[in-house]
Amino acid sequence: MKNNKIMNTLEVFAKAMVQPLMYLSVAGMILAIGSLLTNSSVTAFLPFLQWKPIQVVGKLMYETMMILINNLGLLFVIGIPAALAKRDKHQAGLIGFMSYLIYLKTSNIMLTEMGQLAEPSAMLGLFGTGQAEILGIQVVDMSVFGGILLGCLVGWVFNRTCEKKFGGAFQIYSGVRFSFACMVAVSIIFGAVTNIVWPVVQQGISALANLIKSSGTFGLFIYGFLERLLIPTGLHHLVYTPFQFTDLGGVLQVGDMVVAGAYPIVMTELQMGVPFSESIYYMAIGFTKMFGYIGIGAAFIHTAHPHNKKRTAATIVPLVVTACLASITEPLDFMFIFVAPVLYVLHACIAGLFIALLKICGVTAFCGGNMLASILMNLSAGVERTQWPIMLALGIVQILVYFFLFSFLIKKFNYKTPGREDDLTETANDKTPAKTFNGSEDAKYVVEGLGGKANINTVENCFTRLRVNVKDASLVKDEIINKAPNSGVIHKGNDIQVIFGLQVADVRKSVEDYLETL
């Protein structure tokens, strides 16, 4: 019973996570096109793209989508409460947005009052400082993780407070207003606590830098592993930034000038025409973005249920293109990081392993940016300096490793990766349309058959099914539910699914309206 409860909770959370991500396949495709139109390597090869109107359109496509990618935390803090709320979902989303603003301002005030506001550098801004600017407010950087945590808190608080009633002069503070009042306090506390706790976590990650530096090839594995693993928390910035922009990534003496950090060293060596030093391996975090995500996306499409393959491909392909061409991986990462965390840890291990393999194989190819830029840069540098054919061979191997390992594990453990969600699993009955549902009259049979209002926890729907979570499954009476036209009732513990076909959205509204009258 306890395991079922945990699994049900995780399933609800996973579905809530998907809601903000469903739009990102569209955003990813637009972003990838914008990236191609404005990429200097592409425009040099196709000069007509340098025409000013085309560049303006490309910039609009790229930057308007990037503002969504850069504010995923905001999307989650609105989308998760709306998905978790049992009623008044739009109010839950609005409270999520207001709570996020309160949290951000709390973090900023605490940094200001304690004299801890970091000064942005001319080259990196706030990268590597443990702080970030979100919606124009400088805060402790929790990246997307802050939005996810706060979004879950909003959903939990909202469901427990939105029906609270007060009498007399305090009646105005009832319902969703009481939920907001509670979240004001929760958001301030959340902002204050994270300002104290998160910098300690950041310091721990930063302390690993010297260990990575002194551990040779194994250190490169740890470097790549942590850079991928910590993506959801924003702590990955503290892994790669010191190596790419400080002397941890190497020091190069050029005449009277000293160049420090992997990125400036690699750019200097490229311009000078000399062999690349080992600093280039700290730029290799782009290797998996160029190749690995192709294997991940292919595995998701391959393991999707047969009737969902086209729909899954339409969602996944744009995100893979975005990862390869724009080095933006978060939309695809969040497709599986919570529904299959074991896969994500494996993903981080493979990413780290292949950075180490680049060194073991003596490859000094540039793979720190998007695929097109990296290929063109390696071609210009030449085979002798880069060994780029070996890089391409390793890239193909990585694609195959991801594809076969992910496909095997997804099927073996039935992970609910894209296209495998229970919501999307059709049966023959799903395709058999039920007779027309007669509003409140049939809704009454559904509610009574589910054990009455007191027995119903949540009411949701997928494409063809009404999905209801009940307190006591023994109270559910199929014979009463079947007085309303449907194509079947499915029991999964405390989760009950009633198949209504494509009219299910109208059925859900009728059921919710009827519940409001009780």
C-alpha positions in Angstrom: 0.0 0.0 0.0 2.8 2.4 0.9 4.7 1.6 -2.3 1.5 2.2 -4.4 1.1 5.6 -2.7 4.7 6.5 -3.4 4.3 5.4 -7.1 1.1 7.3 -7.4 2.7 10.4 -6.0 5.7 10.1 -8.4 3.3 9.6 -11.3 1.3 12.7 -10.5 4.6 14.7 -10.1 5.9 13.4 -13.4 2.7 14.4 -15.2 2.8 17.8 -13.6 6.5 18.2 -14.8 5.5 17.4 -18.4 2.9 20.2 -18.6 5.4 23.2 -18.9 7.6 21.1 -21.3 4.9 20.3 -23.9 5.4 23.7 -25.6 9.2 23.4 -25.8 9.3 21.1 -28.8 7.8 24.0 -30.8 10.1 26.5 -29.1 13.1 24.2 -29.8 12.5 24.0 -33.5 12.0 27.8 -33.8 15.2 28.3 -31.8 17.2 25.9 -33.9 16.1 27.7 -37.1 17.0 31.1 -35.6 20.4 29.7 -34.5 21.1 28.5 -38.1 20.1 31.9 -39.6 22.4 33.9 -37.3 25.3 31.5 -37.0 28.4 33.2 -38.4 29.8 29.9 -39.8 26.6 29.3 -41.7 26.2 32.9 -43.0 29.8 32.8 -44.2 29.0 29.7 -46.3 25.7 31.1 -47.4 26.3 34.9 -47.9 22.6 35.7 -48.8 21.7 34.9 -45.2 23.6 38.1 -44.2 20.8 40.2 -45.6 19.7 42.4 -42.8 15.9 41.4 -42.8 16.9 37.7 -42.6 19.3 38.4 -39.7 16.5 40.4 -37.9 14.1 37.5 -38.3 16.7 35.0 -37.2 17.5 37.1 -34.1 13.9 37.4 -33.3 13.3 33.6 -33.6 16.4 32.8 -31.5 16.2 35.3 -28.7 12.4 35.2 -28.2 12.7 31.4 -27.7 15.9 31.7 -25.5 14.0 33.9 -23.1 11.7 30.9 -22.5 14.7 28.5 -22.1 16.4 30.9 -19.7 13.2 31.1 -17.6 12.3 27.5 -17.3 12.0 27.9 -13.5 9.2 30.4 -14.1 7.4 28.0 -16.4 7.6 25.2 -13.8 6.5 27.4 -10.9 3.3 28.2 -12.9 2.8 24.9 -14.7 3.3 22.5 -11.8 0.8 24.1 -9.4 -1.7 24.3 -12.2 -1.3 20.6 -13.0 -1.3 19.5 -9.3 -4.4 21.6 -8.3 -7.6 19.7 -7.9 -9.7 22.7 -8.7 -9.2 26.4 -9.8 -6.1 25.4 -11.7 -5.7 28.9 -13.2 -5.7 30.4 -9.7 -3.0 27.9 -8.6 -0.8 29.0 -11.6 -1.3 32.6 -10.8 -0.4 32.1 -7.1 2.7 30.1 -8.3 3.8 33.2 -10.4 3.3 35.6 -7.5 5.1 33.2 -5.1 8.0 33.1 -7.4 8.3 36.9 -7.5 8.2 37.0 -3.7 10.9 34.3 -3.4 13.2 36.1 -5.9 12.8 39.4 -4.0 13.4 37.7 -0.7 16.6 36.3 -2.0 17.7 39.6 -3.4 16.9 41.5 -0.1 18.9 39.0 1.9 21.9 39.3 -0.3 21.7 43.1 -0.2 21.3 43.4 3.5 24.1 40.9 4.2 26.4 42.6 1.7 26.7 39.4 -0.4 25.7 40.7 -3.8 28.3 39.5 -6.3 29.9 41.9 -8.8 29.5 40.7 -12.4 32.7 40.4 -14.4 33.1 42.1 -17.8 33.5 38.7 -19.6 31.2 36.3 -17.7 28.7 38.5 -15.9 27.5 36.5 -12.9 28.6 33.1 -14.2 30.6 31.2 -11.6 29.6 33.5 -8.7 26.7 31.3 -7.5 24.3 34.1 -8.3 22.1 34.9 -11.3 19.8 37.6 -12.5 16.2 36.3 -13.0 13.5 38.6 -14.3 15.9 41.5 -13.6 16.5 40.5 -9.9 19.9 39.3 -8.7 19.4 36.2 -6.6 21.2 33.0 -5.3 21.3 30.8 -8.4 19.1 27.7 -8.0 18.4 27.6 -11.7 15.4 25.5 -12.7 15.5 23.6 -9.4 14.2 26.6 -7.5 11.1 26.9 -9.7 10.4 23.1 -9.5 10.7 23.0 -5.7 8.6 26.1 -5.2 6.0 24.9 -7.7 5.6 21.7 -5.8 5.1 23.7 -2.6 2.5 25.9 -4.2 0.6 22.8 -5.4 0.7 21.1 -2.0 -0.3 24.2 -0.1 -3.0 25.2 -2.6 -4.8 21.8 -2.4 -4.9 22.0 1.4 -6.0 25.6 1.8 -8.1 26.6 -1.2 -11.4 25.4 0.4 -10.8 27.1 3.7 -13.8 29.3 4.7 -14.0 32.2 7.1 -17.1 34.0 8.4 -18.1 37.6 8.9 -15.6 40.3 8.0 -12.9 37.8 7.3 -14.9 36.0 4.6 -12.9 37.9 1.9 -9.8 36.0 2.9 -11.4 32.6 2.2 -10.6 30.1 -0.5 -7.8 30.9 -2.9 -7.0 34.2 -1.2 -6.2 32.2 1.9 -3.9 30.0 -0.2 -2.1 33.1 -1.4 -1.7 34.4 2.1 -0.2 31.1 3.1 2.2 31.2 0.1 3.4 34.7 1.0 4.8 33.3 4.2 6.0 30.0 2.6 7.8 31.9 -0.3 9.6 34.3 2.1 10.7 31.4 4.3 11.8 29.4 1.1 13.8 32.4 -0.1 15.5 32.9 3.2 16.3 29.2 3.8 17.7 28.7 0.3 19.9 31.8 0.7 21.5 30.1 3.6 21.6 26.5 2.5 22.3 26.8 -1.3 25.6 28.7 -1.0 26.9 25.9 1.2 26.0 23.4 -1.5 27.7 25.6 -4.1 30.9 25.8 -2.0 31.0 22.0 -1.8 30.8 21.7 -5.6 33.5 24.4 -6.1 35.8 22.5 -3.7 35.7 19.6 -6.1 37.5 21.6 -8.8 41.0 21.1 -7.3 40.3 17.4 -6.9 39.2 17.2 -10.6 42.4 19.1 -11.6 44.7 16.7 -9.8 43.0 13.5 -10.9 44.1 13.3 -14.5 41.9 11.3 -16.9 39.6 10.2 -14.0 39.2 13.9 -13.2 38.0 14.5 -16.7 35.4 11.8 -16.2 34.2 13.5 -12.9 34.2 16.8 -14.7 31.9 15.6 -17.5 29.8 13.6 -15.0 29.1 16.5 -12.7 28.5 19.0 -15.5 25.6 16.8 -16.8 24.3 15.6 -13.4 24.0 19.0 -11.9 22.1 20.6 -14.9 18.7 20.8 -13.0 20.2 22.6 -10.0 22.3 25.2 -11.9 25.3 24.0 -10.0 26.9 22.8 -13.2 28.1 26.4 -13.8 30.4 26.0 -10.8 31.9 22.9 -12.4 32.9 24.1 -15.8 33.3 27.9 -15.3 36.5 27.8 -13.2 38.2 25.5 -15.7 37.1 27.4 -18.8 37.9 30.9 -17.5 40.5 30.7 -14.7 44.0 29.2 -14.3 42.4 25.9 -13.2 41.9 25.2 -16.9 45.6 25.9 -17.7 48.0 28.8 -18.2 49.6 29.8 -21.6 52.5 32.2 -21.9 52.4 34.2 -25.1 55.3 36.6 -25.2 54.7 39.0 -22.3 51.1 38.0 -22.1 49.7 35.3 -19.8 46.5 33.6 -21.0 44.5 31.7 -18.3 41.5 29.4 -18.7 40.6 26.7 -21.2 38.5 28.9 -23.5 40.9 31.8 -24.1 43.8 29.3 -24.3 42.1 27.3 -27.0 41.1 30.4 -29.0 44.7 31.7 -28.8 46.2 28.3 -29.9 43.7 28.2 -32.8 44.8 31.7 -34.0 48.5 30.9 -33.5 48.2 27.6 -35.5 50.0 25.6 -32.8 48.9 22.2 -31.5 46.2 22.3 -28.9 47.1 21.7 -25.3 45.3 19.5 -22.8 43.2 22.5 -21.8 40.9 21.7 -24.8 39.5 18.7 -22.9 37.7 21.2 -20.5 35.9 22.5 -23.6 34.6 19.0 -24.4 31.3 19.3 -22.5 29.8 20.0 -25.9 30.7 16.5 -27.2 27.6 14.8 -25.8 25.4 17.7 -26.8 26.5 17.1 -30.4 26.2 13.3 -30.5 24.7 11.8 -27.3 21.3 13.4 -27.5 20.8 11.9 -31.0 21.0 8.5 -29.3 18.8 9.5 -26.4 16.1 10.9 -28.8 16.3 7.8 -31.0 15.8 5.5 -28.0 12.8 7.5 -26.8 11.2 7.2 -30.3 12.1 3.5 -30.6 10.7 2.5 -27.3 7.5 4.6 -27.5 4.3 2.6 -27.8 3.6 1.9 -31.5 0.6 4.2 -31.8 2.6 7.0 -30.2 5.8 6.8 -32.3 4.8 9.6 -34.7 3.6 11.9 -31.9 6.8 11.1 -29.9 9.0 11.8 -32.9 7.3 15.1 -33.5 8.0 16.1 -29.9 11.6 14.7 -29.6 13.2 15.5 -33.0 13.0 19.3 -32.5 14.6 19.0 -29.1 17.4 16.8 -30.4 18.0 19.4 -33.2 18.1 22.1 -30.5 20.7 20.2 -28.5 22.9 19.6 -31.5 22.7 22.9 -33.2 22.1 25.3 -30.3 23.7 23.4 -27.3 20.4 23.8 -25.4 19.7 20.4 -23.7 17.4 21.3 -20.8 14.1 20.7 -22.6 15.1 17.1 -23.4 16.8 16.6 -20.0 13.6 17.4 -18.2 11.7 14.9 -20.3 13.3 12.0 -18.4 15.2 13.2 -15.4 12.3 12.8 -13.0 10.5 9.9 -14.6 13.7 7.9 -15.0 16.4 9.3 -12.7 18.5 6.1 -13.2 18.7 6.9 -16.9 19.8 10.4 -16.1 22.7 9.2 -13.8 23.7 6.8 -16.6 23.6 9.7 -19.0 26.0 11.7 -16.8 28.3 8.7 -16.5 28.4 8.3 -20.3 29.0 12.0 -20.9 32.0 11.9 -18.4 33.3 8.7 -19.9 33.5 10.1 -23.4 35.4 13.2 -22.3 38.0 10.8 -20.8 38.0 8.8 -24.0 38.8 11.8 -26.0 42.0 12.2 -24.0 42.8 8.5 -24.0 42.5 8.5 -27.8 44.6 11.6 -28.2 41.8 13.6 -29.8 42.3 17.4 -29.5 39.3 18.4 -31.6 37.1 21.3 -30.7 33.7 20.2 -29.4 32.7 22.9 -27.1 30.0 24.6 -29.1 27.2 23.6 -31.5 27.7 20.9 -34.1 28.1 23.1 -37.1 30.6 25.5 -35.5 32.6 22.7 -34.1 32.8 20.8 -37.4 33.8 24.0 -39.3 36.4 24.9 -36.7 38.0 21.5 -36.7 38.1 21.5 -40.5 39.9 24.8 -40.5 42.4 23.6 -37.8 43.2 20.4 -39.8 43.4 16.7 -39.0 46.9 16.8 -37.6 46.1 19.3 -34.9 42.7 17.9 -34.0 42.3 14.2 -35.0 38.7 15.1 -35.8 37.9 11.9 -37.7 38.5 10.0 -34.5 36.1 12.4 -32.7 33.4 11.7 -35.3 34.0 7.9 -34.8 33.7 8.3 -31.0 30.5 10.4 -31.7 29.0 7.5 -33.6 29.9 5.1 -30.9 28.4 7.4 -28.3 25.1 7.6 -30.3 24.9 3.8 -30.4 25.8 3.4 -26.7 23.0 5.7 -25.7 20.5 4.2 -28.1 21.1 0.5 -27.0 21.5 1.1 -23.3 18.6 3.5 -23.0 16.3 1.3 -25.2 17.2 -1.8 -23.1 16.7 -0.1 -19.7 13.5 1.7 -20.7 11.9 -1.6 -21.8 13.4 -3.7 -18.9 12.1 -1.4 -16.2 9.1 0.1 -18.1 10.2 3.7 -17.6 7.5 6.2 -18.5 9.7 8.1 -21.0 8.0 10.1 -23.7 5.5 8.0 -25.6 5.3 5.3 -22.9 3.0 7.2 -20.4 0.0 5.2 -19.1 -2.2 8.1 -20.2 -1.3 7.5 -23.9 -1.7 3.7 -23.9 -4.7 2.9 -26.1 -6.9 -0.2 -26.1 -9.5 -1.2 -28.6 -12.1 0.3 -26.4 -10.4 3.7 -26.6 -11.2 3.7 -30.3 -14.8 2.6 -29.7 -16.7 5.8 -29.2 -19.1 5.8 -26.3 -22.6 7.2 -26.7 -23.1 10.9 -26.1 -22.6 11.8 -22.5 -25.6 13.6 -21.1 -24.1 16.3 -18.9 -25.0 16.4 -15.2 -27.4 13.5 -15.5 -24.7 11.0 -16.4 -22.1 12.8 -14.3 -24.3 11.8 -11.3 -23.8 8.1 -12.1 -20.1 8.5 -12.5 -19.7 10.3 -9.2 -21.9 7.8 -7.3 -20.2 4.9 -8.9 -16.8 6.2 -7.8 -18.0 6.2 -4.2 -19.3 9.7 -4.0 -17.6 13.1 -3.6 -16.0 12.2 -0.3 -14.2 9.2 -2.0 -12.7 11.2 -4.9 -9.3 12.7 -4.5 -8.6 14.0 -8.0 -10.3 14.1 -11.4 -8.1 14.3 -14.6 -8.3 13.2 -18.1 -5.9 12.1 -20.9 -6.9 11.9 -24.6 -9.7 9.3 -24.2 -10.0 8.5 -20.5 -11.3 10.1 -17.3 -8.7 9.4 -14.7 -9.8 9.5 -11.1 -7.9 8.8 -7.9 -10.1 7.5 -5.1 -9.5 7.1 -1.4 -11.1 3.6 -1.1 -11.2 1.5 -4.3 -13.6 -1.0 -2.7 -16.3 1.7 -2.8 -16.2 1.9 -6.6 -19.2 0.3 -8.3 -18.8 -0.4 -12.0 -22.4 -1.2 -12.5 -23.4 2.4 -11.4 -20.7 4.0 -13.5 -21.9 2.0 -16.5 -25.3 3.7 -16.3 -23.4 6.5 -18.0 -22.3 5.7 -21.6 -18.7 4.6 -21.6 -16.4 2.0 -23.3 -15.0 0.4 -20.2 -13.8 0.9 -16.6 -10.2 0.1 -15.7 -9.0 -0.4 -12.1 -5.3 0.2 -11.1 -5.3 0.2 -7.3 -6.8 3.5 -6.3 -6.6 4.9 -9.8 -9.7 4.4 -11.8 -9.9 5.0 -15.6 -13.2 5.3 -17.4 -13.0 5.3 -21.2 -15.2 7.9 -22.9 -13.3 8.5 -26.1 -12.6 11.9 -27.5 -15.5 13.5 -25.6 -13.6 13.0 -22.4 -12.8 16.6 -21.9 -16.5 17.5 -21.9 -17.2 14.6 -19.5 -14.6 15.8 -17.1 -16.1 19.3 -17.1 -19.5 17.8 -16.4 -18.2 15.7 -13.5 -16.4 18.7 -12.0 -19.4 20.9 -12.4 -21.6 18.2 -10.7 -19.1 17.9 -7.8 -19.3 21.6 -7.3 -23.1 21.3 -6.6 -22.6 18.7 -3.8 
